[in-house]
Amino acid sequence: MLRGMGSHDEQDGAPGTVRDRLIGLGAGSIRKSYYPELRQRLEELDRMHGYLVSVLDAMPSAILGVDATLRVTRANRAAAALAGLSRGELEGRLLGDAFPALRAPLAGAALAVAQGRALERHAAEAEPETPGAAPGPRYYDIIVSPIEAGRSAVVRLDDVTDRVRLDRLIVQTEKMVSLGGLAAGMAHEINNPLGGILQGAQNIQRRLEPDRPENRQAAREAGCTVEAVRDYARRRGILRFLDGIRDSGSRAAAIVRHMLDFSRGGETRRAPYSLARVVDEALALASRDFGLDRQAGIRRPAVERRFAPDVPEVLMSRTEIEQVVFNLVKNAVEAMNEAGVPEPRLVFRTRVEGRFAVLEVADNGPGMDEETRRRVFDPFFTTKEVGQGTGLGLSVSYFIVTTNHGGEFVVDSQPGRGSRFIIRLPL
């Protein structure tokens, strides 16, 4: 009869179920009158076991059972997927070997199990992934809950990277809103003296023009000619200085207009334009305006253009996106020059990702540590010496891409590995 029951059990349930194991252990000492009741209880245990396994597998969190040495004894489906292993491969491994990127955040878990106390690490940053992984760090909530002090515990892992990035985006947006109010006040305060400077420079140039009768009259009364005064101004570089004052003043006025647009959040005129052309024009502007060819000690970087042929034109404000690319080029060249990179290089890539056209600007400079990377878009944050930068270039660029164009702007960088800025603009 025992053999017959065993055969029936193998048909009803998979080998190794609770019922099979218990019957195998105690069948010889159990009276036949207890068989129906025992069989019913064991079937209930099997159903409960299957139900609990299904509940754990249905959870999005990675749930693992571990012993005192943090060796995995049980794992749900999400844990196996997170580890990139089958459940059989995962069970029996040390927790740190199964999740090597989380070794540092899991430090202290073994002590927590031994002492029977809970351990919680929220938004713990994982170690950098292998090359080719998704850009940016990953963050996890880690909870270790002892079951029996010194013997076992349950470990829960949740990937909260999207939540952390959203929280930071909200903080960044609040900072940009604050900066908008500050920008409006600064713009109005700067406009008045700036207008006086430009008007004064223009009037000086007019008073040196020889074809104006009032200028000739004043020169005769002073005992000279307008041509002589103008020739003196030319020889001493005064005319060139006046041109420089007006040019710099006009650029400052353009910046003020950008700040006012920034504070008002007004619509900008947009038209379809090629990202490849924007890059070429920004590079030409950088070479001319930033003086990549003129400034002593600055190496001209090698430029690689890796433009995908299928990227359509994007509806944009060409001058604004050009300003963004110009800022990225300027910052990259300065960083590579300060770090003494022997062969500086800039790489521009375009491609299509779903509903976005993507532009990447990458360099082989010194890169950024995590603190700098997190704050790189913050208003007034700069790593330059006092007087060498305001820290507004990238924050305004962030505003242009995200608010003015409804796009995304992120950075991927590690010390010694260069930086990669990724701009996504909706198609």
Secondary structure, 3 states (H helix, E strand, C coil): CHHHHHHHHHHHCCCCCHHHHHHHHHHHHCCHHHHHHHHHHHHHHHHHHHHHHHHHHHCCCEEEEEECCCEEEEECHHHHHHHCCCHHHHCCCEHHHHCHHHCCCCCCHHHHHHHCCCEEEEEEECCCCCCCCCCCCCEEEEEEEEEECCCEEEEEEEECHHHHHHHHHHHHHHHHHHHHHHHHHHHHHHHHHHHHHHHHHHHHHHHCCCCCHHHHHHHHHCCCCHHHHHHHHHHCCHHHHHHHHHHHHHHHHHHHHHHHHHHHCCCCCCEEECHHHHHHHHHHHHHHHHCCCCCCCCCCCEEEEEECCCCCCEEECHHHHHHHHHHHHHHHHHHHHHHCCCCCEEEEEEEEECCEEEEEEEECCCCCCHHHHHHCCCCCCCCCCCCCCCCCHHHHHHHHHHHHCCCEEEEEECCCCCEEEEEEEEC
